[in-house]
Amino acid sequence: MYAVDGKIMGNKYGNFTTILPFILLPNRNFRIVRQENMVELKLKSSQWIIDEQGNIVIGKGRMEILEHIENTGSINQTAKMMKMSYKAVWSKIKYSEKHLKKKLVHTDKKKGSRLSQDGKDLLTKYKLLKKKCTIADDNIFKDIFNK
C-alpha cells in the first residue's frame, strides 16, 4: 500500500501500475507520484576500448593487469593475484600491444616486468576516460530517473 496525498492507494491487487521509481495512478488526469521507501537506484557502467572487430583492446581487466604489473614488477605475480594463468595475462598484453602497435610492457629476466611509457600513458588515459564517463553517466542517469 502507498500513501498519496494523504490517502492510502492500492495494494498488490490495486488499480495502479508501478513504473520504477514512480506510481502511475489511472484516472482522468494521469499523475506520476514518487514512491516512498523506494530503493535507491544507481547506474553501473563499463567502458571498453575495442578494435574494428569488437575485440577488447583495454577494459577494466586489462587496466588491472597493467596496474598489478606496475605494482609488482611481475607478470607471474599479476597472474596469481588475478587468478589467471600466466599465458592468459601474457596473451591479453600481447593482443593489446598488437592492436595499439605499441609496446606496453617491458620484460627482463633479471629486472622483471615494468610498464613502458606507452603502457603508463594508456593506463593514465584509460583511468581518466573511466572517471569522465562515470561522471557523465551519473549525470545522465540522474537527469532521466530522478526528475
Secondary structure, DSSP 8 states (H G I E B T S, - for coil): -EEETTEEE--TTSS-EEETTEEEE-SSS-EEEE-TT-----------EE-TTS-EEE-HHHHHHHHHHHHHS-HHHHHHHTT--HHHHHHHHHHHHHHHTS--EEEETTTEEEE-HHHHHHHHHHHHHHHHHHHHHHHHHHHHH--
